[in-house]
């Protein structure tokens, strides 16, 4: 009989009391036999800490001293978690709900796969629960990151576990040994592309990433009609270039991306159809500049 892998689940909370409580409850409802839940609280003022302590007194809560984004904040939890000698660490968004057998299904899928260092579930839209949000990640021919199956109805097209290039950061499990070998999340990214880079670095150490369709979660944060903010445009631009720089991206991809960026900026500047995109244009330009001048971490916005 195989030993049950020890799991630590990390949840980052910033004034999302209701979502975080629901996420915790969905983990508890899994009844996974060797589970520790760790909540990282980012200076919440909505009574999150008190409510979590009241309803789930056995859960560990760590208070963050400063906001370092998805990357830096979760690293704080990862450093704590790795000292507890788990087999797997799951980094979870507070706005997800897990199916009651999600952890069991993922652990079953990897129990005879010692080559798997990253595992993830099939992610659905919370507001449209049969529509896939992410079936794992890949890359376009132009070098951009892309969610497989995005906004497509689940009709059983994903049946068996399969390997992918990267896994969505809203629910990603990493084998502790893989973290020890590849390191923590690169805090320069702050937000966006950080999980893609993390997966890539882990895979460079010889590990593989696996999506387990039998494990399901529902994510509230990104809806089908999602429109990114200028901040997302900034991070997506700067961090895509940082990813290229770190991973020796072919020169052809560099050129096609620069051409893509140039066309977009010109269109958002001179085409009256895109007047609403001026803030996005400025964010994209800033992202390129900050990449060139190596300004990492949180975006700095000038106040006039």
Secondary structure, DSSP 8 states (H G I E B T S, - for coil): ------EEEEEEESS-HHHHHHHHHHHHTTT-TTEEEEEEE-S--SSHHHHHHHH-TTSEEEE-SS--HHHHHHHHHHHHHHTT--SEEEEEETTEEE-TTHHHHHHHHHTT-TTEEEEEEEEEETTEEEEEEES-EEE-TTS-EEETTTT-B-SS---S-EEESB--TTEEEEEHHHHHHH-S--TTS-SSSHHHHHHHHHHHTT-EEEEEEEEEEEESSS-TT----HHHHHHHHHHHHHHHHHTT--HHHHHHHHHHHHHHHHHHHH-GGGGGGHHHHHHHHHHHHHHHTT--SS------
